Amino acid sequence: MNQQETRNLLALSHRLGTTPRRVLIAAARMTEQPELDLPESLRRLRSAGVQGNASIDACERLMLTPIDSYARDALGTALFALWQGSGQTD
């Protein structure tokens, strides 16, 4: 990620009241499962907050591995959808 993308990720995580890693995990899930409901994904992110969770922490560690170039576009699209949806009222 470049500096602007990092700033955007941080802003999105603050907007959702969660961690940047959890936002990345949600975006990764959206790329693998495009049928996931955006409002439901946002609700889960907001409800998770910054609380610890063993399964989420394990997923976060997996997210630290580099993303192949073919997956970057899909991940960017999912992050953009989360950003757009996060401004909506539930």
C-alpha positions in Angstrom: 0.0 0.0 0.0 1.2 3.5 -0.7 0.9 6.3 1.8 -2.5 7.6 0.5 -4.0 4.1 0.6 -2.7 3.7 4.2 -4.3 7.0 5.2 -7.6 5.9 3.6 -7.5 2.6 5.4 -6.9 4.3 8.7 -9.7 6.8 8.0 -12.1 4.0 7.1 -11.2 2.0 10.2 -11.8 5.1 12.4 -15.1 5.7 10.6 -16.2 2.1 11.3 -14.8 2.1 14.9 -12.6 -0.9 14.3 -9.0 -1.8 13.4 -7.4 -1.5 9.9 -6.7 -5.2 9.9 -10.4 -6.0 10.5 -11.3 -3.8 7.6 -8.8 -5.6 5.4 -10.2 -9.0 6.5 -13.7 -7.8 5.6 -12.5 -6.6 2.2 -10.7 -9.9 1.6 -13.9 -11.8 2.5 -15.8 -9.7 0.0 -13.4 -10.5 -2.8 -13.8 -14.2 -2.1 -17.5 -14.1 -1.6 -19.0 -11.3 -3.7 -22.5 -12.4 -2.7 -21.8 -11.1 0.8 -24.3 -8.4 1.9 -22.5 -5.0 2.3 -24.8 -3.7 5.1 -24.2 -7.0 7.0 -20.5 -6.7 6.5 -20.5 -3.1 7.8 -22.7 -4.1 10.8 -20.3 -6.9 11.7 -17.3 -4.5 11.5 -19.0 -1.9 13.6 -20.1 -4.4 16.2 -16.7 -6.0 16.5 -15.1 -2.7 17.5 -11.5 -3.1 18.7 -12.2 -6.0 21.0 -9.9 -9.0 20.8 -11.1 -12.3 19.3 -8.9 -15.4 18.7 -10.3 -16.3 15.3 -10.1 -12.7 14.1 -6.5 -12.4 15.4 -5.6 -15.6 13.5 -7.1 -14.1 10.3 -5.2 -10.9 10.9 -1.9 -12.7 11.0 -2.8 -14.3 7.6 -3.5 -10.8 6.2 0.1 -9.8 6.9 1.3 -12.0 4.1 1.8 -10.2 0.8 -1.1 -10.0 -1.6 -0.5 -11.2 -5.2 -0.9 -8.5 -7.8 -3.9 -10.2 -9.4 -5.8 -9.8 -6.1 -5.0 -6.1 -5.6 -7.8 -4.9 -7.9 -10.5 -7.0 -6.2 -9.3 -6.0 -2.8 -9.3 -2.3 -3.8 -12.8 -2.7 -5.1 -14.0 -4.3 -1.9 -12.3 -1.5 0.2 -14.0 1.1 -1.9 -17.4 -0.6 -1.4 -16.8 -0.6 2.4 -15.9 3.1 2.3 -18.9 4.0 0.3 -21.2 2.0 2.4 -19.8 3.2 5.7 -21.2 6.7 5.1 -24.7 5.3 5.0 -27.0 5.2 8.0 -28.0 1.7 9.1 
